[in-house]
């Protein structure tokens, strides 16, 4: 199963989420590869209940570097979401990271405001805008985020150049 199939299932179940991180960067033009789907979710109880259902269907478990996550006792329920604002999980489908806050952006509502809707296959999903991704990468401050900033800022500069050129052409007509 691909990331697209995961977000399609989330969207079909009316889970409220914004795609952030590497998959959002790819949607904005990044050439980097990613090994997980990162989402910021609405922590409202009805939404968490939908996430719990999906994650249990996907046999979600803690993702541990040495691969021992499957052997650890772990229950996904509303309490898990209350006690763990960031969940780093592996599933039978793909890896998924869920968070209720994004560095440099804020909570789900702030991410929603800093996102745009895109059509992905048969569903429409929300992804962070390029400028929001840049803000979040700067705020996270991890080495890999700093390295990714170079590419994201270059994409942003290129898009601005294209927009300026398009505006010039439109004015000439």
CNS distance restraints for C-alpha pairs under 8 A (distance, minus, plus):
assign (resid   1 and name CA) (resid   5 and name CA) 6.15 0.50 0.50
assign (resid   1 and name CA) (resid   6 and name CA) 7.48 0.50 0.50
assign (resid   1 and name CA) (resid  93 and name CA) 5.28 0.50 0.50
assign (resid   1 and name CA) (resid  94 and name CA) 7.02 0.50 0.50
assign (resid   2 and name CA) (resid   6 and name CA) 6.61 0.50 0.50
assign (resid   2 and name CA) (resid  93 and name CA) 7.15 0.50 0.50
assign (resid   2 and name CA) (resid  94 and name CA) 6.93 0.50 0.50
assign (resid   3 and name CA) (resid   7 and name CA) 6.35 0.50 0.50
assign (resid   3 and name CA) (resid  36 and name CA) 7.76 0.50 0.50
assign (resid   3 and name CA) (resid  37 and name CA) 6.35 0.50 0.50
assign (resid   3 and name CA) (resid  94 and name CA) 6.84 0.50 0.50
assign (resid   4 and name CA) (resid   8 and name CA) 5.97 0.50 0.50
assign (resid   4 and name CA) (resid 120 and name CA) 7.38 0.50 0.50
assign (resid   4 and name CA) (resid 121 and name CA) 7.73 0.50 0.50
assign (resid   5 and name CA) (resid   9 and name CA) 6.20 0.50 0.50
assign (resid   6 and name CA) (resid  10 and name CA) 6.29 0.50 0.50
assign (resid   6 and name CA) (resid  93 and name CA) 7.64 0.50 0.50
assign (resid   7 and name CA) (resid  11 and name CA) 5.93 0.50 0.50
assign (resid   7 and name CA) (resid 125 and name CA) 7.69 0.50 0.50
assign (resid   8 and name CA) (resid  12 and name CA) 6.05 0.50 0.50
assign (resid   8 and name CA) (resid 122 and name CA) 7.53 0.50 0.50
assign (resid   8 and name CA) (resid 123 and name CA) 6.17 0.50 0.50
assign (resid   9 and name CA) (resid  13 and name CA) 6.24 0.50 0.50
assign (resid  10 and name CA) (resid  14 and name CA) 6.40 0.50 0.50
assign (resid  10 and name CA) (resid  15 and name CA) 5.35 0.50 0.50
assign (resid  10 and name CA) (resid  51 and name CA) 7.84 0.50 0.50
assign (resid  10 and name CA) (resid  54 and name CA) 7.39 0.50 0.50
assign (resid  11 and name CA) (resid  15 and name CA) 5.74 0.50 0.50
assign (resid  11 and name CA) (resid  16 and name CA) 7.62 0.50 0.50
assign (resid  11 and name CA) (resid 123 and name CA) 6.92 0.50 0.50
assign (resid  11 and name CA) (resid 124 and name CA) 7.70 0.50 0.50
assign (resid  11 and name CA) (resid 125 and name CA) 7.10 0.50 0.50
assign (resid  12 and name CA) (resid 123 and name CA) 7.83 0.50 0.50
assign (resid  13 and name CA) (resid  50 and name CA) 7.05 0.50 0.50
assign (resid  14 and name CA) (resid  50 and name CA) 7.92 0.50 0.50
assign (resid  15 and name CA) (resid  47 and name CA) 5.79 0.50 0.50
assign (resid  15 and name CA) (resid  50 and name CA) 6.18 0.50 0.50
assign (resid  15 and name CA) (resid  51 and name CA) 6.76 0.50 0.50
assign (resid  16 and name CA) (resid  41 and name CA) 6.04 0.50 0.50
assign (resid  16 and name CA) (resid  42 and name CA) 5.70 0.50 0.50
assign (resid  16 and name CA) (resid  47 and name CA) 6.47 0.50 0.50
assign (resid  17 and name CA) (resid  39 and name CA) 6.19 0.50 0.50
assign (resid  17 and name CA) (resid  40 and name CA) 5.55 0.50 0.50
assign (resid  17 and name CA) (resid  41 and name CA) 4.33 0.50 0.50
assign (resid  17 and name CA) (resid  42 and name CA) 6.19 0.50 0.50
assign (resid  17 and name CA) (resid 108 and name CA) 7.48 0.50 0.50
assign (resid  17 and name CA) (resid 112 and name CA) 7.98 0.50 0.50
assign (resid  17 and name CA) (resid 126 and name CA) 7.20 0.50 0.50
assign (resid  18 and name CA) (resid  39 and name CA) 5.50 0.50 0.50
assign (resid  18 and name CA) (resid  40 and name CA) 5.29 0.50 0.50
assign (resid  18 and name CA) (resid  41 and name CA) 6.54 0.50 0.50
assign (resid  18 and name CA) (resid 108 and name CA) 7.58 0.50 0.50
assign (resid  18 and name CA) (resid 111 and name CA) 6.73 0.50 0.50
assign (resid  18 and name CA) (resid 112 and name CA) 6.41 0.50 0.50
assign (resid  18 and name CA) (resid 115 and name CA) 7.23 0.50 0.50
assign (resid  18 and name CA) (resid 125 and name CA) 7.29 0.50 0.50
assign (resid  18 and name CA) (resid 126 and name CA) 4.96 0.50 0.50
assign (resid  18 and name CA) (resid 127 and name CA) 5.36 0.50 0.50
assign (resid  18 and name CA) (resid 128 and name CA) 6.87 0.50 0.50
assign (resid  19 and name CA) (resid  23 and name CA) 6.95 0.50 0.50
assign (resid  19 and name CA) (resid  24 and name CA) 5.70 0.50 0.50
assign (resid  19 and name CA) (resid  37 and name CA) 7.51 0.50 0.50
assign (resid  19 and name CA) (resid  38 and name CA) 6.03 0.50 0.50
assign (resid  19 and name CA) (resid  39 and name CA) 4.57 0.50 0.50
assign (resid  19 and name CA) (resid  40 and name CA) 6.58 0.50 0.50
assign (resid  19 and name CA) (resid 125 and name CA) 7.67 0.50 0.50
assign (resid  19 and name CA) (resid 126 and name CA) 6.11 0.50 0.50
assign (resid  19 and name CA) (resid 127 and name CA) 4.57 0.50 0.50
assign (resid  19 and name CA) (resid 128 and name CA) 6.45 0.50 0.50
assign (resid  20 and name CA) (resid  24 and name CA) 5.01 0.50 0.50
assign (resid  20 and name CA) (resid  25 and name CA) 7.57 0.50 0.50
assign (resid  20 and name CA) (resid  37 and name CA) 7.94 0.50 0.50
assign (resid  20 and name CA) (resid  38 and name CA) 5.39 0.50 0.50
assign (resid  20 and name CA) (resid  39 and name CA) 5.36 0.50 0.50
assign (resid  20 and name CA) (resid  40 and name CA) 6.77 0.50 0.50
assign (resid  20 and name CA) (resid 127 and name CA) 6.11 0.50 0.50
assign (resid  20 and name CA) (resid 128 and name CA) 5.69 0.50 0.50
assign (resid  20 and name CA) (resid 133 and name CA) 7.38 0.50 0.50
assign (resid  21 and name CA) (resid  25 and name CA) 6.21 0.50 0.50
assign (resid  21 and name CA) (resid  37 and name CA) 7.62 0.50 0.50
assign (resid  21 and name CA) (resid  38 and name CA) 5.63 0.50 0.50
assign (resid  21 and name CA) (resid  39 and name CA) 7.70 0.50 0.50
assign (resid  21 and name CA) (resid 133 and name CA) 7.19 0.50 0.50
assign (resid  22 and name CA) (resid  26 and name CA) 6.18 0.50 0.50
assign (resid  22 and name CA) (resid  32 and name CA) 7.47 0.50 0.50
assign (resid  22 and name CA) (resid  33 and name CA) 7.24 0.50 0.50
assign (resid  22 and name CA) (resid  34 and name CA) 5.52 0.50 0.50
assign (resid  22 and name CA) (resid  36 and name CA) 7.69 0.50 0.50
assign (resid  22 and name CA) (resid  37 and name CA) 7.39 0.50 0.50
assign (resid  22 and name CA) (resid  38 and name CA) 7.33 0.50 0.50
assign (resid  23 and name CA) (resid  27 and name CA) 6.29 0.50 0.50
assign (resid  23 and name CA) (resid  34 and name CA) 6.77 0.50 0.50
assign (resid  23 and name CA) (resid  36 and name CA) 7.83 0.50 0.50
assign (resid  23 and name CA) (resid  37 and name CA) 6.27 0.50 0.50
assign (resid  23 and name CA) (resid  38 and name CA) 7.25 0.50 0.50
assign (resid  24 and name CA) (resid  28 and name CA) 6.30 0.50 0.50
assign (resid  24 and name CA) (resid 127 and name CA) 5.45 0.50 0.50
assign (resid  24 and name CA) (resid 128 and name CA) 6.12 0.50 0.50
assign (resid  24 and name CA) (resid 129 and name CA) 7.94 0.50 0.50
assign (resid  24 and name CA) (resid 133 and name CA) 7.82 0.50 0.50
assign (resid  25 and name CA) (resid  29 and name CA) 6.40 0.50 0.50
assign (resid  25 and name CA) (resid  30 and name CA) 5.29 0.50 0.50
assign (resid  25 and name CA) (resid 130 and name CA) 7.21 0.50 0.50
assign (resid  25 and name CA) (resid 133 and name CA) 7.06 0.50 0.50
assign (resid  25 and name CA) (resid 152 and name CA) 7.62 0.50 0.50
assign (resid  26 and name CA) (resid  30 and name CA) 4.39 0.50 0.50
assign (resid  26 and name CA) (resid  31 and name CA) 6.29 0.50 0.50
assign (resid  26 and name CA) (resid  32 and name CA) 6.87 0.50 0.50
assign (resid  26 and name CA) (resid  33 and name CA) 7.79 0.50 0.50
assign (resid  27 and name CA) (resid 127 and name CA) 7.72 0.50 0.50
assign (resid  28 and name CA) (resid 129 and name CA) 7.32 0.50 0.50
assign (resid  28 and name CA) (resid 130 and name CA) 6.08 0.50 0.50
assign (resid  29 and name CA) (resid 155 and name CA) 6.96 0.50 0.50
assign (resid  30 and name CA) (resid 151 and name CA) 7.06 0.50 0.50
assign (resid  30 and name CA) (resid 152 and name CA) 6.79 0.50 0.50
assign (resid  30 and name CA) (resid 155 and name CA) 7.54 0.50 0.50
assign (resid  35 and name CA) (resid  95 and name CA) 6.85 0.50 0.50
assign (resid  36 and name CA) (resid  94 and name CA) 6.67 0.50 0.50
assign (resid  36 and name CA) (resid  95 and name CA) 4.66 0.50 0.50
assign (resid  36 and name CA) (resid  96 and name CA) 5.22 0.50 0.50
assign (resid  36 and name CA) (resid  97 and name CA) 6.95 0.50 0.50
assign (resid  37 and name CA) (resid  94 and name CA) 7.73 0.50 0.50
assign (resid  37 and name CA) (resid  95 and name CA) 6.36 0.50 0.50
assign (resid  37 and name CA) (resid  96 and name CA) 4.68 0.50 0.50
assign (resid  37 and name CA) (resid  97 and name CA) 6.16 0.50 0.50
assign (resid  38 and name CA) (resid  96 and name CA) 5.82 0.50 0.50
assign (resid  38 and name CA) (resid  97 and name CA) 4.67 0.50 0.50
assign (resid  38 and name CA) (resid  98 and name CA) 5.99 0.50 0.50
assign (resid  38 and name CA) (resid  99 and name CA) 7.91 0.50 0.50
assign (resid  39 and name CA) (resid  96 and name CA) 7.76 0.50 0.50
assign (resid  39 and name CA) (resid  97 and name CA) 6.33 0.50 0.50
assign (resid  39 and name CA) (resid  98 and name CA) 5.11 0.50 0.50
assign (resid  39 and name CA) (resid  99 and name CA) 6.41 0.50 0.50
assign (resid  40 and name CA) (resid  98 and name CA) 5.87 0.50 0.50
assign (resid  40 and name CA) (resid  99 and name CA) 4.88 0.50 0.50
assign (resid  40 and name CA) (resid 100 and name CA) 5.32 0.50 0.50
assign (resid  40 and name CA) (resid 101 and name CA) 6.56 0.50 0.50
assign (resid  40 and name CA) (resid 102 and name CA) 7.11 0.50 0.50
assign (resid  40 and name CA) (resid 107 and name CA) 7.72 0.50 0.50
assign (resid  40 and name CA) (resid 108 and name CA) 5.90 0.50 0.50
assign (resid  40 and name CA) (resid 111 and name CA) 7.33 0.50 0.50
assign (resid  41 and name CA) (resid  47 and name CA) 8.00 0.50 0.50
assign (resid  41 and name CA) (resid  98 and name CA) 6.84 0.50 0.50
assign (resid  41 and name CA) (resid  99 and name CA) 6.33 0.50 0.50
assign (resid  41 and name CA) (resid 100 and name CA) 5.51 0.50 0.50
assign (resid  41 and name CA) (resid 108 and name CA) 5.79 0.50 0.50
assign (resid  42 and name CA) (resid  47 and name CA) 6.33 0.50 0.50
assign (resid  42 and name CA) (resid  48 and name CA) 7.42 0.50 0.50
assign (resid  42 and name CA) (resid 100 and name CA) 6.76 0.50 0.50
assign (resid  42 and name CA) (resid 108 and name CA) 5.34 0.50 0.50
assign (resid  42 and name CA) (resid 109 and name CA) 7.55 0.50 0.50
assign (resid  43 and name CA) (resid  47 and name CA) 6.47 0.50 0.50
assign (resid  43 and name CA) (resid  48 and name CA) 5.90 0.50 0.50
assign (resid  43 and name CA) (resid  81 and name CA) 7.90 0.50 0.50
assign (resid  43 and name CA) (resid 100 and name CA) 6.52 0.50 0.50
assign (resid  43 and name CA) (resid 108 and name CA) 7.74 0.50 0.50
assign (resid  44 and name CA) (resid  48 and name CA) 6.20 0.50 0.50
assign (resid  45 and name CA) (resid  49 and name CA) 6.12 0.50 0.50
assign (resid  45 and name CA) (resid  78 and name CA) 7.52 0.50 0.50
assign (resid  46 and name CA) (resid  50 and name CA) 6.57 0.50 0.50
assign (resid  47 and name CA) (resid  51 and name CA) 6.36 0.50 0.50
assign (resid  48 and name CA) (resid  52 and name CA) 6.04 0.50 0.50
assign (resid  48 and name CA) (resid  78 and name CA) 6.35 0.50 0.50
assign (resid  48 and name CA) (resid  81 and name CA) 7.32 0.50 0.50
assign (resid  49 and name CA) (resid  53 and name CA) 6.26 0.50 0.50
assign (resid  49 and name CA) (resid  77 and name CA) 7.65 0.50 0.50
assign (resid  49 and name CA) (resid  78 and name CA) 6.67 0.50 0.50
assign (resid  50 and name CA) (resid  54 and name CA) 6.31 0.50 0.50
assign (resid  51 and name CA) (resid  55 and name CA) 5.99 0.50 0.50
assign (resid  52 and name CA) (resid  56 and name CA) 6.05 0.50 0.50
assign (resid  52 and name CA) (resid  76 and name CA) 6.10 0.50 0.50
assign (resid  52 and name CA) (resid  77 and name CA) 5.65 0.50 0.50
assign (resid  52 and name CA) (resid  78 and name CA) 7.04 0.50 0.50
assign (resid  53 and name CA) (resid  57 and name CA) 6.23 0.50 0.50
assign (resid  54 and name CA) (resid  58 and name CA) 6.23 0.50 0.50
assign (resid  55 and name CA) (resid  59 and name CA) 6.21 0.50 0.50
assign (resid  55 and name CA) (resid  60 and name CA) 5.30 0.50 0.50
assign (resid  55 and name CA) (resid  76 and name CA) 7.44 0.50 0.50
assign (resid  55 and name CA) (resid  91 and name CA) 7.63 0.50 0.50
assign (resid  56 and name CA) (resid  60 and name CA) 5.92 0.50 0.50
assign (resid  56 and name CA) (resid  76 and name CA) 6.88 0.50 0.50
assign (resid  58 and name CA) (resid  91 and name CA) 5.51 0.50 0.50
assign (resid  58 and name CA) (resid  92 and name CA) 5.60 0.50 0.50
assign (resid  58 and name CA) (resid  93 and name CA) 6.62 0.50 0.50
assign (resid  59 and name CA) (resid  91 and name CA) 5.48 0.50 0.50
assign (resid  59 and name CA) (resid  92 and name CA) 5.98 0.50 0.50
assign (resid  60 and name CA) (resid  76 and name CA) 7.84 0.50 0.50
assign (resid  60 and name CA) (resid  89 and name CA) 6.09 0.50 0.50
assign (resid  60 and name CA) (resid  90 and name CA) 5.64 0.50 0.50
assign (resid  60 and name CA) (resid  91 and name CA) 4.29 0.50 0.50
assign (resid  60 and name CA) (resid  92 and name CA) 7.05 0.50 0.50
assign (resid  61 and name CA) (resid  69 and name CA) 6.09 0.50 0.50
assign (resid  61 and name CA) (resid  70 and name CA) 5.95 0.50 0.50
assign (resid  61 and name CA) (resid  74 and name CA) 6.61 0.50 0.50
assign (resid  61 and name CA) (resid  89 and name CA) 5.43 0.50 0.50
assign (resid  61 and name CA) (resid  90 and name CA) 5.57 0.50 0.50
assign (resid  61 and name CA) (resid  91 and name CA) 6.36 0.50 0.50
assign (resid  62 and name CA) (resid  69 and name CA) 4.80 0.50 0.50
assign (resid  62 and name CA) (resid  70 and name CA) 6.97 0.50 0.50
assign (resid  62 and name CA) (resid  72 and name CA) 7.47 0.50 0.50
assign (resid  62 and name CA) (resid  74 and name CA) 7.18 0.50 0.50
assign (resid  62 and name CA) (resid  87 and name CA) 7.76 0.50 0.50
assign (resid  62 and name CA) (resid  88 and name CA) 6.24 0.50 0.50
assign (resid  62 and name CA) (resid  89 and name CA) 4.65 0.50 0.50
assign (resid  62 and name CA) (resid  90 and name CA) 6.22 0.50 0.50
assign (resid  63 and name CA) (resid  67 and name CA) 6.93 0.50 0.50
assign (resid  63 and name CA) (resid  68 and name CA) 7.77 0.50 0.50
assign (resid  63 and name CA) (resid  69 and name CA) 5.21 0.50 0.50
assign (resid  63 and name CA) (resid  88 and name CA) 5.71 0.50 0.50
assign (resid  63 and name CA) (resid  89 and name CA) 4.60 0.50 0.50
assign (resid  63 and name CA) (resid  90 and name CA) 5.15 0.50 0.50
assign (resid  63 and name CA) (resid  95 and name CA) 7.86 0.50 0.50
assign (resid  64 and name CA) (resid  68 and name CA) 5.91 0.50 0.50
assign (resid  64 and name CA) (resid  69 and name CA) 5.12 0.50 0.50
assign (resid  68 and name CA) (resid  72 and name CA) 6.91 0.50 0.50
assign (resid  75 and name CA) (resid  80 and name CA) 7.21 0.50 0.50
assign (resid  76 and name CA) (resid  80 and name CA) 5.72 0.50 0.50
assign (resid  76 and name CA) (resid  81 and name CA) 7.81 0.50 0.50
assign (resid  77 and name CA) (resid  81 and name CA) 6.85 0.50 0.50
assign (resid  78 and name CA) (resid  82 and name CA) 6.34 0.50 0.50
assign (resid  79 and name CA) (resid  83 and name CA) 6.00 0.50 0.50
assign (resid  80 and name CA) (resid  84 and name CA) 5.78 0.50 0.50
assign (resid  81 and name CA) (resid  85 and name CA) 6.11 0.50 0.50
assign (resid  81 and name CA) (resid  87 and name CA) 7.93 0.50 0.50
assign (resid  85 and name CA) (resid  98 and name CA) 7.84 0.50 0.50
assign (resid  85 and name CA) (resid  99 and name CA) 5.53 0.50 0.50
assign (resid  85 and name CA) (resid 100 and name CA) 5.66 0.50 0.50
assign (resid  85 and name CA) (resid 101 and name CA) 7.57 0.50 0.50
assign (resid  86 and name CA) (resid  97 and name CA) 7.15 0.50 0.50
assign (resid  86 and name CA) (resid  98 and name CA) 5.65 0.50 0.50
assign (resid  86 and name CA) (resid  99 and name CA) 4.41 0.50 0.50
assign (resid  86 and name CA) (resid 100 and name CA) 6.90 0.50 0.50
assign (resid  87 and name CA) (resid  97 and name CA) 5.55 0.50 0.50
assign (resid  87 and name CA) (resid  98 and name CA) 5.09 0.50 0.50
assign (resid  87 and name CA) (resid  99 and name CA) 6.43 0.50 0.50
assign (resid  88 and name CA) (resid  95 and name CA) 7.79 0.50 0.50
assign (resid  88 and name CA) (resid  96 and name CA) 6.30 0.50 0.50
assign (resid  88 and name CA) (resid  97 and name CA) 4.50 0.50 0.50
assign (resid  88 and name CA) (resid  98 and name CA) 6.62 0.50 0.50
assign (resid  89 and name CA) (resid  95 and name CA) 5.82 0.50 0.50
assign (resid  89 and name CA) (resid  96 and name CA) 5.37 0.50 0.50
assign (resid  89 and name CA) (resid  97 and name CA) 6.01 0.50 0.50
assign (resid  90 and name CA) (resid  94 and name CA) 6.20 0.50 0.50
assign (resid  90 and name CA) (resid  95 and name CA) 4.28 0.50 0.50
assign (resid  90 and name CA) (resid  96 and name CA) 6.18 0.50 0.50
assign (resid  91 and name CA) (resid  95 and name CA) 5.87 0.50 0.50
assign (resid  91 and name CA) (resid  96 and name CA) 7.48 0.50 0.50
assign (resid 100 and name CA) (resid 107 and name CA) 5.77 0.50 0.50
assign (resid 100 and name CA) (resid 108 and name CA) 6.06 0.50 0.50
assign (resid 101 and name CA) (resid 105 and name CA) 7.64 0.50 0.50
assign (resid 101 and name CA) (resid 106 and name CA) 5.20 0.50 0.50
assign (resid 101 and name CA) (resid 107 and name CA) 4.27 0.50 0.50
assign (resid 101 and name CA) (resid 108 and name CA) 6.43 0.50 0.50
assign (resid 102 and name CA) (resid 106 and name CA) 5.15 0.50 0.50
assign (resid 102 and name CA) (resid 107 and name CA) 6.36 0.50 0.50
assign (resid 102 and name CA) (resid 111 and name CA) 7.51 0.50 0.50
assign (resid 102 and name CA) (resid 136 and name CA) 6.75 0.50 0.50
assign (resid 103 and name CA) (resid 136 and name CA) 5.31 0.50 0.50
assign (resid 103 and name CA) (resid 137 and name CA) 7.84 0.50 0.50
assign (resid 103 and name CA) (resid 139 and name CA) 5.49 0.50 0.50
assign (resid 103 and name CA) (resid 140 and name CA) 5.70 0.50 0.50
assign (resid 104 and name CA) (resid 135 and name CA) 5.58 0.50 0.50
assign (resid 104 and name CA) (resid 136 and name CA) 4.65 0.50 0.50
assign (resid 104 and name CA) (resid 137 and name CA) 7.82 0.50 0.50
assign (resid 104 and name CA) (resid 138 and name CA) 7.43 0.50 0.50
assign (resid 104 and name CA) (resid 139 and name CA) 4.93 0.50 0.50
assign (resid 104 and name CA) (resid 140 and name CA) 7.34 0.50 0.50
assign (resid 105 and name CA) (resid 110 and name CA) 6.15 0.50 0.50
assign (resid 105 and name CA) (resid 111 and name CA) 6.18 0.50 0.50
assign (resid 105 and name CA) (resid 114 and name CA) 7.66 0.50 0.50
assign (resid 105 and name CA) (resid 132 and name CA) 6.95 0.50 0.50
assign (resid 105 and name CA) (resid 135 and name CA) 7.07 0.50 0.50
assign (resid 105 and name CA) (resid 136 and name CA) 6.17 0.50 0.50
assign (resid 106 and name CA) (resid 110 and name CA) 5.39 0.50 0.50
assign (resid 106 and name CA) (resid 111 and name CA) 6.53 0.50 0.50
assign (resid 107 and name CA) (resid 111 and name CA) 6.24 0.50 0.50
assign (resid 108 and name CA) (resid 112 and name CA) 5.99 0.50 0.50
assign (resid 109 and name CA) (resid 113 and name CA) 6.22 0.50 0.50
assign (resid 110 and name CA) (resid 114 and name CA) 6.18 0.50 0.50
assign (resid 111 and name CA) (resid 115 and name CA) 6.07 0.50 0.50
assign (resid 111 and name CA) (resid 128 and name CA) 6.83 0.50 0.50
assign (resid 112 and name CA) (resid 116 and name CA) 7.86 0.50 0.50
assign (resid 112 and name CA) (resid 126 and name CA) 7.38 0.50 0.50
assign (resid 112 and name CA) (resid 128 and name CA) 7.77 0.50 0.50
assign (resid 114 and name CA) (resid 128 and name CA) 5.88 0.50 0.50
assign (resid 114 and name CA) (resid 129 and name CA) 6.16 0.50 0.50
assign (resid 114 and name CA) (resid 132 and name CA) 5.99 0.50 0.50
assign (resid 115 and name CA) (resid 126 and name CA) 5.91 0.50 0.50
assign (resid 115 and name CA) (resid 127 and name CA) 5.14 0.50 0.50
assign (resid 115 and name CA) (resid 128 and name CA) 4.04 0.50 0.50
assign (resid 115 and name CA) (resid 129 and name CA) 5.00 0.50 0.50
assign (resid 115 and name CA) (resid 132 and name CA) 7.55 0.50 0.50
assign (resid 116 and name CA) (resid 126 and name CA) 5.37 0.50 0.50
assign (resid 116 and name CA) (resid 127 and name CA) 5.59 0.50 0.50
assign (resid 116 and name CA) (resid 128 and name CA) 6.32 0.50 0.50
assign (resid 116 and name CA) (resid 129 and name CA) 6.06 0.50 0.50
assign (resid 117 and name CA) (resid 124 and name CA) 6.34 0.50 0.50
assign (resid 117 and name CA) (resid 125 and name CA) 5.46 0.50 0.50
assign (resid 117 and name CA) (resid 126 and name CA) 4.40 0.50 0.50
assign (resid 117 and name CA) (resid 127 and name CA) 6.42 0.50 0.50
assign (resid 118 and name CA) (resid 124 and name CA) 5.49 0.50 0.50
assign (resid 118 and name CA) (resid 125 and name CA) 5.57 0.50 0.50
assign (resid 118 and name CA) (resid 126 and name CA) 6.24 0.50 0.50
assign (resid 118 and name CA) (resid 127 and name CA) 7.20 0.50 0.50
assign (resid 119 and name CA) (resid 123 and name CA) 5.94 0.50 0.50
assign (resid 119 and name CA) (resid 124 and name CA) 4.33 0.50 0.50
assign (resid 119 and name CA) (resid 125 and name CA) 6.42 0.50 0.50
assign (resid 120 and name CA) (resid 124 and name CA) 5.77 0.50 0.50
assign (resid 120 and name CA) (resid 125 and name CA) 6.84 0.50 0.50
assign (resid 128 and name CA) (resid 132 and name CA) 5.84 0.50 0.50
assign (resid 128 and name CA) (resid 133 and name CA) 6.05 0.50 0.50
assign (resid 129 and name CA) (resid 133 and name CA) 6.19 0.50 0.50
assign (resid 130 and name CA) (resid 134 and name CA) 6.27 0.50 0.50
assign (resid 130 and name CA) (resid 152 and name CA) 7.33 0.50 0.50
assign (resid 130 and name CA) (resid 156 and name CA) 6.98 0.50 0.50
assign (resid 131 and name CA) (resid 135 and name CA) 6.30 0.50 0.50
assign (resid 131 and name CA) (resid 156 and name CA) 7.63 0.50 0.50
assign (resid 132 and name CA) (resid 136 and name CA) 6.13 0.50 0.50
assign (resid 133 and name CA) (resid 137 and name CA) 6.09 0.50 0.50
assign (resid 134 and name CA) (resid 138 and name CA) 6.15 0.50 0.50
assign (resid 134 and name CA) (resid 149 and name CA) 6.40 0.50 0.50
assign (resid 134 and name CA) (resid 152 and name CA) 6.60 0.50 0.50
assign (resid 134 and name CA) (resid 153 and name CA) 7.14 0.50 0.50
assign (resid 135 and name CA) (resid 139 and name CA) 6.17 0.50 0.50
assign (resid 136 and name CA) (resid 140 and name CA) 6.05 0.50 0.50
assign (resid 137 and name CA) (resid 141 and name CA) 6.49 0.50 0.50
assign (resid 137 and name CA) (resid 142 and name CA) 7.87 0.50 0.50
assign (resid 137 and name CA) (resid 145 and name CA) 5.15 0.50 0.50
assign (resid 137 and name CA) (resid 146 and name CA) 6.69 0.50 0.50
assign (resid 137 and name CA) (resid 148 and name CA) 7.74 0.50 0.50
assign (resid 137 and name CA) (resid 149 and name CA) 6.57 0.50 0.50
assign (resid 138 and name CA) (resid 145 and name CA) 7.16 0.50 0.50
assign (resid 138 and name CA) (resid 146 and name CA) 6.73 0.50 0.50
assign (resid 138 and name CA) (resid 149 and name CA) 7.35 0.50 0.50
assign (resid 140 and name CA) (resid 145 and name CA) 6.97 0.50 0.50
assign (resid 141 and name CA) (resid 145 and name CA) 6.34 0.50 0.50
assign (resid 141 and name CA) (resid 146 and name CA) 6.33 0.50 0.50
assign (resid 142 and name CA) (resid 146 and name CA) 6.24 0.50 0.50
assign (resid 143 and name CA) (resid 147 and name CA) 6.26 0.50 0.50
assign (resid 144 and name CA) (resid 148 and name CA) 6.18 0.50 0.50
assign (resid 145 and name CA) (resid 149 and name CA) 6.13 0.50 0.50
assign (resid 146 and name CA) (resid 150 and name CA) 7.17 0.50 0.50
assign (resid 147 and name CA) (resid 151 and name CA) 7.66 0.50 0.50
assign (resid 148 and name CA) (resid 152 and name CA) 6.37 0.50 0.50
assign (resid 149 and name CA) (resid 153 and name CA) 5.84 0.50 0.50
assign (resid 150 and name CA) (resid 154 and name CA) 6.22 0.50 0.50
assign (resid 151 and name CA) (resid 155 and name CA) 6.22 0.50 0.50
assign (resid 152 and name CA) (resid 156 and name CA) 6.18 0.50 0.50
assign (resid 153 and name CA) (resid 157 and name CA) 6.12 0.50 0.50
assign (resid 154 and name CA) (resid 158 and name CA) 6.10 0.50 0.50
assign (resid 155 and name CA) (resid 159 and name CA) 6.11 0.50 0.50
assign (resid 156 and name CA) (resid 160 and name CA) 6.21 0.50 0.50
assign (resid 157 and name CA) (resid 161 and name CA) 6.24 0.50 0.50
assign (resid 158 and name CA) (resid 162 and name CA) 6.24 0.50 0.50
assign (resid 159 and name CA) (resid 163 and name CA) 6.14 0.50 0.50
assign (resid 160 and name CA) (resid 164 and name CA) 6.15 0.50 0.50
assign (resid 161 and name CA) (resid 165 and name CA) 6.17 0.50 0.50
assign (resid 162 and name CA) (resid 166 and name CA) 6.07 0.50 0.50
assign (resid 163 and name CA) (resid 167 and name CA) 6.11 0.50 0.50
assign (resid 164 and name CA) (resid 168 and name CA) 6.20 0.50 0.50
assign (resid 165 and name CA) (resid 169 and name CA) 6.26 0.50 0.50
assign (resid 166 and name CA) (resid 170 and name CA) 6.15 0.50 0.50
assign (resid 167 and name CA) (resid 171 and name CA) 6.21 0.50 0.50
assign (resid 168 and name CA) (resid 172 and name CA) 6.37 0.50 0.50
assign (resid 169 and name CA) (resid 173 and name CA) 6.77 0.50 0.50
